[in-house]
Amino acid sequence: MPPTDLDRGTAVGPCSMAEHLVTDELWMFINPLLPPEPPKPYGGRPRVPDRATLAGIIYILKSGILWGMLPKELDFGSGVTCWRRLRDWQKA
């Protein structure tokens, strides 16, 4: 099945924590509300998928840890990445 617009930002592993925290049903509601990825005219690093970042935000809010203490082993991106994405989504 070819990817659809709803698949944007869903490149997470099949057994990842992101899929546990952000279920497919929840992602179907949230994904259309997120702004598109901004263009990168000068290249840059690959963007952390929106679904993984959202899972990182949920993990931080549920656990009460500091943004900088988000474990990198969970593949949510860094705490700073999650914080910046939340900030950008709130502005959009």
N, C-alpha and C positions, 0 to 999 in steps of 0.2 A: 504494500500500500504506500503510495507516495506521501511525503510529508505535507502537512497542511499548515495553514497559518497558526492553528492552535498548537502545533508542535514547536513553535518558536521558543527557544531557550529551554528545551527539555532534554538536552544531551547529558543525562546522568546515567550512571551504571544501573544494571538491572536489579541489584539487591542493595541499592544505596540507602542511606539514612534519609536522603531527600525525599524519596518516594514514600517512606514511612511517615514522615512529618507532613508532607504535602501530597495527599492522596490524589489520584487521577480526577476524582469528582471535584475536589476543592480546586485543583489546578484548572479545570475547565471553566470555573467561575472567575478565577482571579486573572488568568492569562490575558483575556481580552481587555482588561482594565489597565494593564501595564503599558507604558509608553514604548515605542520601538527603540531599538538600540541606536544610539547616536552614531553618525558617520565618523570614520577615522581617516581623515584625509592624509595623514602621515604614517599610517600603519599602526603598529603598537601590538601589545599583547592580546592574545585571544580573550574574549570576555567570558567571565564565569557565567554559566547558564542561569537565567532568571529563577528557574525552579530551585536550583541548588542554593542560590543566594537567599531566596525566600525561606527555605528550610533552615538556613543558618540564622536568619532573623528570628524565626519561631523558636529555634533551639535556645537562643540567648534569652528570649523573653520568658520561656517556660522554666529554664534552669536558674535564671537570675545571675549568671556569670557576667563579668565585664566584657565589653566588646573585644578588647585585646587578648582575652583568654580563650577565645574560640579555638578548639583543637583543629589543627590543619589536617589531621588524619581523617576527619569526617568529610572532607572534600566539599565544604561549603564556601570555600574561598576564605580570605582573611576576615577578621572582625572588622577591620577598616573598610574592606570591600562591602561587607554586609551593611555597615553603618551608612556609607556613602550611597549605596543603592536605595536604602530606605529613605534617606534624605531626598534623593532625586525623585523617587516615586511620590513622596509627599508633596513636592513642588509641582508635579505634573498635573 
